[in-house]
Amino acid sequence: MALTFQLDPPIGPELRDGVIGLWADVSNAGGSVGFVPPVDAEDIRPEWLKHLTAISDGRTRLLVGYDEDGTVAATAFFSFNTHRLMKHWVWLYTVMVHPRHQGKGYGRELLAAAEEAGAGFEGIGAIRLTCRGGEGLERFYASCGYKEVGRVPGAIRVAPGEDRDDITMLLPLASRG
């Protein structure tokens, strides 16, 4: 069954707990979403609060995918640029699909929903994201239409002596803001 997506869902305790739980589960399953396992809700909460502040300030928008039970199963955050020469594209980050839903095509659904949402943002002509090298993520994003446009070798340190490339990917939008 497909996910149901909502851009800018109402923020409340249920959404908060759903996103924080998703983030912890994805991180603990080895997902590349800003943490190295093990983590729990209390580790994630400060980052959620930063995101929430950016949402409140209008700098960030949240896309949520709900499974058939109405549970938060996927997320992506859009971050708008404030620099006057870069307002024509957005960052997509903290792109997550719950581990129990891996292999069902939900990642592609999430990226398609993000592309649709991004195309609806006035003046936006592209989506950029970064991903951690060594995981094959750049191949997945490329299969969804993103093109690798930059790579910083060893920019992400996941453990002492274990550095990964920071890969920048770009998706031009059909509307070309």
C-alpha positions in Angstrom: 0.0 0.0 0.0 1.3 3.5 -0.9 2.1 6.2 1.6 -0.2 9.3 2.0 1.8 12.5 2.0 1.1 15.8 3.6 3.0 19.0 3.3 3.0 21.2 6.4 1.0 18.9 8.7 -0.3 20.4 11.9 2.5 20.3 14.5 1.5 18.6 17.8 2.6 15.9 20.2 1.6 13.1 17.9 3.6 14.4 14.9 6.5 15.3 17.2 6.7 11.8 18.7 6.2 10.3 15.2 9.1 12.2 13.6 11.4 11.8 16.6 10.6 8.0 16.7 11.2 7.7 13.0 14.4 9.6 13.2 15.7 7.4 16.0 14.7 4.2 14.3 16.3 5.2 11.0 19.5 6.3 12.8 19.7 3.1 14.8 19.2 1.0 11.6 22.3 2.8 10.1 20.5 5.5 8.2 22.5 8.5 7.2 20.3 11.2 8.8 22.8 13.1 11.0 23.4 10.7 13.8 25.5 7.6 14.5 23.8 4.8 16.5 22.9 4.2 19.1 20.5 7.1 19.7 17.2 7.6 21.5 14.5 10.2 21.5 16.4 12.4 23.9 19.3 12.5 21.5 17.0 13.5 18.6 14.8 16.0 20.5 17.2 19.0 20.3 17.5 18.6 16.5 13.7 18.4 16.2 13.5 21.6 18.2 15.9 23.3 15.7 13.8 22.1 12.8 10.6 23.2 14.6 12.0 26.7 15.1 12.9 26.9 11.4 9.4 25.8 10.5 7.9 28.4 12.8 10.2 31.1 11.2 9.1 30.0 7.7 12.6 28.9 6.7 11.7 25.2 6.6 8.7 23.1 5.5 8.0 19.6 6.4 6.7 16.8 4.2 5.4 13.7 6.0 4.4 10.3 4.6 1.9 8.3 6.6 1.5 4.6 6.3 -1.9 2.8 6.2 -2.1 2.9 10.0 -1.7 6.7 10.0 1.8 6.4 11.5 4.7 8.7 10.4 6.6 6.5 8.0 8.6 9.0 6.0 9.8 12.6 6.2 11.8 15.2 4.3 12.5 18.8 5.3 12.8 21.7 2.8 15.1 24.5 3.8 14.8 27.8 1.9 17.8 29.8 1.1 18.1 33.3 2.6 20.9 34.5 0.3 19.5 36.7 -2.4 21.5 34.9 -5.1 20.4 31.5 -4.1 16.7 31.9 -3.4 15.8 29.9 -6.6 16.6 26.5 -5.1 15.8 24.7 -1.9 17.7 22.1 0.3 16.0 18.8 0.9 17.3 17.1 4.0 16.6 14.6 6.7 15.1 12.3 4.1 13.8 9.2 5.9 11.7 6.1 5.4 11.1 3.8 8.3 13.3 0.7 8.2 10.1 -1.6 8.3 9.1 0.0 5.0 12.4 -0.3 3.2 12.2 -2.1 -0.1 8.6 -1.1 -0.8 9.3 1.8 -3.1 8.4 4.3 -0.4 11.7 6.2 -0.9 10.9 6.8 -4.5 7.4 7.9 -3.5 8.8 10.3 -0.9 11.2 11.8 -3.5 8.4 12.1 -6.1 6.2 13.9 -3.4 9.1 16.2 -2.6 9.6 17.0 -6.3 5.9 17.8 -6.6 5.9 20.0 -3.5 9.1 21.7 -4.6 7.7 22.5 -8.0 4.8 24.2 -6.3 7.0 26.6 -4.3 7.0 30.0 -6.0 10.3 30.9 -7.7 12.0 27.5 -7.0 13.7 25.8 -9.9 15.8 23.1 -8.3 16.2 20.9 -5.2 19.6 20.2 -3.7 20.5 17.6 -1.2 23.6 16.0 0.3 24.2 12.4 1.1 26.8 10.4 2.8 29.2 8.4 0.6 29.9 4.7 1.1 26.2 3.8 1.4 25.1 3.8 -2.3 22.7 6.6 -1.7 24.0 8.6 -4.6 23.0 5.8 -6.9 19.5 5.8 -5.4 19.1 9.5 -5.8 20.5 9.4 -9.3 17.8 6.8 -10.2 15.2 9.3 -9.0 16.5 12.0 -11.3 19.1 13.7 -9.2 22.6 14.5 -10.6 25.8 14.5 -8.6 27.1 18.0 -8.8 29.8 18.0 -6.0 31.8 15.8 -3.7 34.0 16.6 -0.7 36.1 13.6 0.1 36.2 12.5 3.7 34.1 15.4 4.9 31.9 13.3 7.2 33.5 11.5 10.1 31.2 8.7 11.4 33.9 7.2 13.7 37.6 7.7 14.3 39.4 6.7 11.1 36.1 6.3 9.2 35.5 9.2 7.0 32.9 9.4 4.2 32.4 11.7 1.2 29.8 14.4 1.4 28.0 14.2 -2.0 25.8 17.1 -3.3 23.0 16.1 -5.7 20.7 18.4 -7.7 17.3 17.9 -9.2 16.1 20.6 -11.7 12.4 21.1 -11.5 10.1 21.1 -14.5 8.6 24.5 -13.5 12.1 26.1 -13.4 11.2 28.8 -10.9 
